[in-house]
């Protein structure tokens, strides 16, 4: 397929969604930080990305996360199979060269990476910056996450996949065995669905995200793998929390001394329900433990919606038709440490689906 990319960056999507965002959720300085990062990334890199907003902080800033799907145009750009503005990042930053090398292997259909890694996420922590003037440099140091389904992996396949991922994620040798053991000890109902390294942060811990666990089993499982947190307090909290949700997931940092005491609890609602008011019950509950700023809450509930794309943005280089950009609340993550809730973050998704003419959804 002969593909000619547009000259647009992901900033085009950012500009589209920011027109309707409240200043309490994202004000001018926060926008400028995100703009500096997204201006360096081609719009074809991803049609699904999002913002991380801290509800417990009054600062109207956000981090940005970007998904690159397996077998997508974005994967080809990441791998360098098609020239793009990513080439400049790869020339300048060693982390991007590691990402490109990994993506090149991932894009080949005959290997374990292509078979078992469904997506790759890049995260840029713009909220930690002193000013938007430093944001462009931040683009050279993203955190990286790999999406997989550990239930589908045999033990030898796990070892092979981790071997391939260790350079990209900068997994210390002493943690590789711990990570394999961690995967072996996930209860049969659960699975590791994201594996990441916060390369953009000083810590070299490895982030593991596990879903499909029964809430009642979570505290006991955490204790069994060496978590030192308050098992009883967590059990009581989850007993109240989980009836409000469609699903949960648990995020952990694996360190040289075992699992970190702080964990993340990802909270999901019904994705087929387009009414943002479904989140109010959860937000009311969170307010009992952590102060969520009213302006942030208001901006969050006003965020979901659909924006029609202008005619010049509807055709993609790979011959898809994009009619609209969809905004939704993806999930809310709660921080838990010391036997109590410590923080709350909302993840706001941006989705620009492509319709192909052999797509049943287009026909329907």
Buried (B, 14 or more C-beta within 10 A) or exposed (E): EEBEBBEEBBBBBBEBBBEEBBEBBBBEBBBBBBBBBBBBBBBBBBBBBBBBBBBBBEEBBBBBBBBBBBEBBBBBBBBBBBEBBBBEBBEEBEBBBBBBBBBBBBBEEEBBBBBBBBBBBBBBBBBEBEEBEEBBEBBBBBBBBBBBBBEEBEEEBBBBBBEBBBEBBBBBEEBBEBBBEBBEEBBEEBBBBBBBBBBBEEEBBBBBBBBBBEBEEBBEBBBEBEBEBBBEBBBEBBEEBBEBBBBBBBBBBBBEEBBBBBBBBBBBBEEEEEEBEBBEEBBEBBBEBBEBBEBBBEBBBBBBBEBEBEEEBBEBBBEBBBBEBBBBBBBBBBBBBEBEBEBBBBBBBBBBBBBEEEEEEEEE
